[in-house]
Amino acid sequence: MGSLSTTAAPMLAAHLIKDILHNSKIDPALVGEVILG
């Protein structure tokens, strides 16, 4: 289960980033800051 989440999380994040960049409603820099902490 642990290995599954470590594989799925980056894929989900990448998909979210793609959607956000495509929509351009949210500042990508802000999103990057949130993800990177």
C-alpha positions as CSV (number, residue, x, y, z in Angstrom):
1,M,0.0,0.0,0.0
2,G,2.8,2.4,0.8
3,S,4.6,1.8,-2.5
4,L,1.3,2.4,-4.3
5,S,0.8,5.8,-2.7
6,T,4.4,6.9,-3.4
7,T,3.8,6.0,-7.1
8,A,0.3,7.5,-7.4
9,A,1.0,10.8,-5.6
10,P,3.5,12.2,-8.1
11,M,1.3,11.1,-11.0
12,L,-1.7,12.8,-9.4
13,A,0.3,15.9,-8.7
14,A,1.6,16.0,-12.3
15,H,-2.0,15.6,-13.6
16,L,-3.2,18.4,-11.3
17,I,-0.4,20.7,-12.4
18,K,-1.2,20.0,-16.1
19,D,-4.9,20.9,-15.4
20,I,-4.0,24.0,-13.6
21,L,-1.6,25.2,-16.2
22,H,-4.1,24.4,-18.9
23,N,-6.9,26.4,-17.1
24,S,-4.5,29.2,-16.2
25,K,-6.9,30.4,-13.5
26,I,-4.3,29.8,-10.7
27,D,-0.8,31.1,-10.7
28,P,1.5,28.1,-11.5
29,A,4.2,29.7,-9.3
30,L,1.9,29.7,-6.3
31,V,1.0,26.1,-7.0
32,G,4.7,25.2,-7.1
33,E,5.2,26.9,-3.8
34,V,2.4,25.0,-2.2
35,I,3.7,21.6,-3.6
36,L,7.3,22.3,-2.6
37,G,6.4,23.7,0.7
